[in-house]
Amino acid sequence: MTDNPYAAPKSPVSDIEDDGRPAVRPPQVVWAIRLLIFSYLFGVSVIIMNWNYYEALQAVGKTIFGQAVGIAIGAWIYYKVWQGRNWARITLLVFTVLGILGWIAVRITGITANAPAMIRASSIVGLIISVVVVWLLFFSPGKAWFRRSD
């Protein structure tokens, strides 16, 4: 330290390393979350419009409980994707693969052969949206949002 009262103060400064993660959330992540929310709301509206069909399949309480649990888990995972958590992105990928396998199994067994056309169409729309979301989060510039930020 110098005794000069007119000397500028000094402090050590270190450079911050760039981890490659964007400072601003990429638009692909924003679109993915919007699509997920739209898909969920679309699915709920299909359930409401075809309530008689779903009521015949299972008890009303089970349907409402399943939707409540689904929205709670979905909102939590969507929020974690919004924050850039890689595990949440991978969880969405696993759910998408399971959804595709389930859709194939339902088509092979013919379980939904008697379902209203709107329900069958909504399952295809939901799968397409899920595949687009996976693409936005894994293969577009949106994947940079999930780089580790130590």
N, C-alpha and C positions, 0 to 999 in steps of 0.2 A: 504494500500500500504506500502510496506517495503522500507526502505531507502538503502537497499543493492544494489549497482550498478551491482552486478554479479548475481542477482536473475533472473530466467527466466521470461519472460513476461507471464501474465495470462489473459485469456479471457474465458468468460462462453461459454460452448459448450453444445448444446442440441441434443439429438438423434432425427433423422428424422424417423417419423413413416412410416412403410411400408403400402401402401394402397392396396397392392395385385396386382397392375397393373404391367405387365412386363416392364422392362426397354427397351427391344428391341421388335419391332413389330413382333408378331408371324407369322410364315410362312403361317398359315391358312388365315390370313388377306391378305397377299401378293397374295396368290393363288386366293382368292375371287376377288380381284381387277383385276387381270389378266384375270380371267374368264369373269368378267363383260365387260371388254374392248374387249375381243375376241367376246363375244356375240353381242355387239353393231356393231363391224366391220363386223361380219358375216351377221347380219341383213341388214346392208347397202349394202353389196355385193349382197345379194339376191334381194334387190330392184333394183339395177343396172342391174343385169342379167335378171330380169323380168320386165324391164321398161315399155314395151308395156302394160302389164296387169295393172300395177299401174296407167299408164297414162289414161287408159280407166275408171278407178275408180274415179279419181279426177284430178283437174287441177294440172299442173306441179308446179306452184307457191305454192300451198298448201302443196304438198309433200315436196318440198325443205324447206319451212318454218317450217313444222312439224319436219323435221329431224334436222334443225338448233336449234330449241328450245329444242328438245330432247337431242342433244349432249351437249348443254349448261347446262341444268338441270342435266343430267347424270354426266358430268364431275365435277360439283360442289358437288353432293352427293357422288360420288366416292372419291373425295378428302377429304371430311369430314369423311367418313368411314376410310380412310387412316390415318387421324389424331386421330381416336378413339372416334368420337362423337357418342354417343348412339342414339340420335334422327335420325341420318342418317341411322344407322343400322335398326331402327324401320321403317323408311320410305321405305327402300328396302323391308322389310317384307310386308308392306302394298301393295307396287307395285306388289310383287310376288303373293299375295293372289288375288288382282284384276286381274292380268294376268291370273291366273288359272280360276277364275270365268268367265272372258271374253272368254277364250278358250273353256270352257264348253258351254257357251251360243252360240258361233259361231258353234260349232259342233251340238248342238241341233237344231238350226234354219237352218243349212245347207248353210249358207251364202258363205262359201268358197268351196262348193262342186265342183264348176267349176274352182277353182284356180289351177294353175300348181302344180304338185306334190312337186316341190322344195319349194314352199311357205308353203304348208301344213307341210312338213317335217321340215322346218326351225322353224316353230312355236313350234313344239314339242321339238326340240333341245334347243330353247331359254328357254322354260319352265323348262326343265331338268337342264340347267345351273343355272337358277334362284333358283331352289330348292337346288341345291348343294351349291350355294353361301349362302343361308339362313342357311343351316346346318353348313357351315364353320364358319359363324359369330355368330351363336346362340348356337350350341351344341358341338362344338369341343373346344380344348384349345384356339382357337382364341377369344372366348367370354371374356377372361380375359383382352383383350386389351380395352374393353369398360367400365371397372370399373371407377368409378368417381375418379378423381385425384384432390382433393381439396388442 
